[in-house]
Amino acid sequence: MRSAKVVVVVLFLAVPLLAGCGAKTEDRHAMETKFEQLDFKLTTYEQATSATYNLPHFTRATKQYIALVRQYKDVLGSKEAKRRLLEERDGIAPYCLPCAGSLDDEARKY
């Protein structure tokens, strides 16, 4: 009888912990999906023939990227947030120097 009580107590303690782990996994998956969608959008702009025409698109996408990093800074951690910002800066610099500067400024905060 005593072992049955122990099992019940352990299950009651384990359920909330396991439920929390699932939420973290879902948050991370949602975050990665958003980053992938934005990366795809930026790649599309980079492949366009006229970089001047796409300058407003780059600027808007850069702001979205920075907002996304800020939104998920707790999930990413500062080291990963900074890495992503700097990586994105390096990719966008040939197409939009002001955008690269914005990403660099944001990375300094981490």
N, C-alpha and C positions, 0 to 999 in steps of 0.2 A: 504494500500500500504506500509505503514511504517513497519507494522508487518511482511510482506512478506520479506522485506529487512533484518530485524533482523533474521528471520529464515534462510535465505540464508547465512548470515555472520556466524551464529552459526554453520551451517553445514560445511562451509568451514574451520572453526577452528577445528571442531570435527573430521573430516576425517583424517588429518595427525596424530592427537593424537591417534585415535583408530588404525590406521595402525601401529603405533609404538608399541602399546601394543601387537598386534598380532606377531610382529617380536620377541619381548621378550619371548612370550610364545613358539614360534617355537624354539628359541635358547635354552630355558630351556629344552624343550622336546628332542632336539638333544643331549644336554649335558647329560641328564639322560640316554638316550639310549646308549651313549658311555660308561658311567660309568657301566651300567648294563652288557654290553658286556664284559668289562674288568673284572668285578667281576665274571662273569661266567667262564671266562678263568682261573682266579686264583683259583676258586673252583675246577675246573677240575684238575689243577696241585696238589692241596692239597689232592685230593682223590686218586692220583696215588700211586702205591706201593713203588716206590723208590724216596725219596726226593732228594737224591744226583743226580740222573739223571735229575731231574727237576730244579736244581739250576740255570742253565742258563735261563730257561724259567721264573722262579721267578724274576730274575734280570731284564730281558727285560720287563716283565709286570710291575715291580715296576717303572722302568724309564718311561714307558708309563703312568702309573697312575699319577706320579709327573708332567709329561708334560701336562696331561689333566687338573689337578688342576690349573696349571699355566695358561693354555689357557682360562679357565673359571673363573679365580679369581674374575673378575668384576661381573659376574653373581652370583657366590657363596657368595662373601663377605668373609672377613678374618676369622670370627668366624666359618662359615660353612666349609671353606677350611681346617682349622686346625682340626676341628672335623672329617672330612672325612679321612684326612691323619693319624690321631691318631687311628681311628677305623680300618683302613686298616693295620696299623702297628701291632695292637694287634692281628689281624687275621693271619698275615703272619709270625710273630715272631717264632712260633714253627717250621717252615719249612725253614726259611732263615733269620738268624740273621743280616747279612749285609744289607739285604733288609729292615728289620725293622729299622736299624740304619739310612738308607737313608731317609726313611719316617719320622722318628723322627727329623732328621736334617732339613728337608723341613718344617715340622710343626712349628719349632721354628721361622721361618721367618714370620709367621702370628701371 
